[in-house]
Amino acid sequence: MRIDVITIFPGYLAPLREALLGRAISAGLVDLAVHDLRTWTRDVHQAVDDAPYGGGPGMVMRPQVWGEALDAVLALDERPARIVVPTPAGRPFTQATAQAWSGDERLLFTCGRYEGIDQRVVDDARRRDLTVDEVSIGDYVLVGGEVAVLVMVEAVVRLLPGVLGNPASAEQDSFSDGLLEGPAFTRPEVWRGLAVPDVLRSGNHAKIARWRRDRALERTAERRPDLLAALPEDALDDADRAF
Ligand SMILES: OB(O)c1ccc2cc[nH]c2c1
C-alpha cells in the first residue's frame, strides 16, 4: 500500500515512521510519502488560506493550492488512490472503514486546518471520478486533520498482511465481531490482592471461550448498547442470549 499525506505540518506525521508502522515501512509493506502543502503556493508569503465567503470566524484553505497539490501528488503513482479528507463533518470512521480501506492500493490523506478546505476541492475531485471520502474519527473537534490521519493510518496499516506478528490479534479485536473486547490478564496470578479469574487458569478452552464471550457481551451491553442493538440477527447464539 502506498500512503500519501499532504499537510502544512509534515512534522506532525513523524510518528508514522515509529514502531509497528515504521517496521511495516522498512519491510516494504507500506510506502509513505508526506508532502508539504506550501510546496504548491506561488506567493512570497506561501499563503494557504483566505477569509471565508459569507463572513464568519477563521480562515478557509485556498482551492488553488490544494488543487495543484492533489494533481501533483496523484500523478506520482499510477495506482488509483482513495482520497481521504478528515473533517468533523464527515461520515464516521469505524473498524469496518479501516477493514475496507486495508484492501486499497493507495490512500491519499489531505490534512485541513483552520475552518477546513474550500469545498470545491472535494467537488472537483469527485466530478473527475476520483474516490473521495470525507470522514470523522469522532464527535469532537481537533485543530487539524493530522492527528486524525495518525489514527486512521494506524487502524488501517495494522490490518495489512504481515504487519501484526499474530494475525489472530486483529481477528479478536474489539469491534471485529461487533462487540467490545473483554478484560485481559497476565502474570502474576495475584497482584495487590487481586486474583486472575480461575477459569482463565483452568485450561478448559471451551469454558474460557464462553467466559470471554460473556465478558464481551457484558461490557458491550454496559458501555456500548448501540453496538449490541446493531448486531445482525444471527450474530448471537442461544448461549449468548442466555447470558
Ligand atoms: O476533528 B477533526 O477530525 C478535524 C479534521 C480536520 C480539520 C481541519 C480543521 N479542523 C479539523 C478537525
The ligand as an SDF file (V2000), in Angstrom:
LIG
                    3D

 12 13  0  0  0  0  0  0  0  0999 V2000
  -11.7710   16.9300   14.3500 O   0  0  0  0  0  0  0  0  0  0  0  0
  -11.2750   16.5850   13.1140 B   0  0  0  0  0  0  0  0  0  0  0  0
  -11.2130   15.2470   12.7340 O   0  0  0  0  0  0  0  0  0  0  0  0
  -10.7460   17.6660   12.1610 C   0  0  0  0  0  0  0  0  0  0  0  0
  -10.3260   17.2860   10.8800 C   0  0  0  0  0  0  0  0  0  0  0  0
   -9.8610   18.2650   10.0050 C   0  0  0  0  0  0  0  0  0  0  0  0
   -9.8240   19.6010   10.4300 C   0  0  0  0  0  0  0  0  0  0  0  0
   -9.4250   20.7960    9.7820 C   0  0  0  0  0  0  0  0  0  0  0  0
   -9.6060   21.8150   10.6920 C   0  0  0  0  0  0  0  0  0  0  0  0
  -10.1030   21.2990   11.8390 N   0  0  0  0  0  0  0  0  0  0  0  0
  -10.2430   19.9590   11.7110 C   0  0  0  0  0  0  0  0  0  0  0  0
  -10.7260   18.9840   12.6010 C   0  0  0  0  0  0  0  0  0  0  0  0
  1  2  1  0
  2  3  1  0
  2  4  1  0
  4  5  1  0
  4 12  2  0
  5  6  2  0
  6  7  1  0
  7  8  1  0
  7 11  2  0
  8  9  2  0
  9 10  1  0
 10 11  1  0
 11 12  1  0
M  END
$$$$
